[in-house]
Amino acid sequence: MASGIYNRAKANLMNALLDLEGSNIKVMLLNNSHAFTATHNVKGDVDTNDIGSQTVYVAGGSALANPAVTQGATTKWDADNHAYGPGESLTAYHAVLWDDDNATDDLICSFDFGGAKTVSNGTLTIEWHTNGIITLT
């Protein structure tokens, strides 16, 4: 089980090329063939592992709602929990966040669900950690 932040996202943050509040950040669901590789740079590097369009889920994913950065000794980036449904039937193993406003569709981070997450005619909800999607201390 591996999750992480892609190297390009780290560089993009340092070079002020990634706006976690103002960009259209999408959540893409991936199959069990995906493995987090920090050196992957763009959505095209992981596209073959997208679960593909389903009842509600559209290939490539959908945008985060209400992304916000909270500054402090511990700074966090968070957004509303992300849901696909109702009426969805799918199985996913990973979620990858990527920047749809960037011309190259840069990857941001990958989350391994630790196994299959399956929903049948229901809603799959990704609940972000209370400390945020990404936390910097």
Beta strands, then each sheet from edge to edge (+ up, - down):
strand 1: 4-5
strand 2: 25-30
strand 3: 62-63
strand 4: 68-70
strand 5: 75-78
strand 6: 82-99
strand 7: 107-126
strand 8: 134-136
sheet 1: 1+ 7- 6+ 2- 3+
sheet 2: 4+ 5- 8+
end
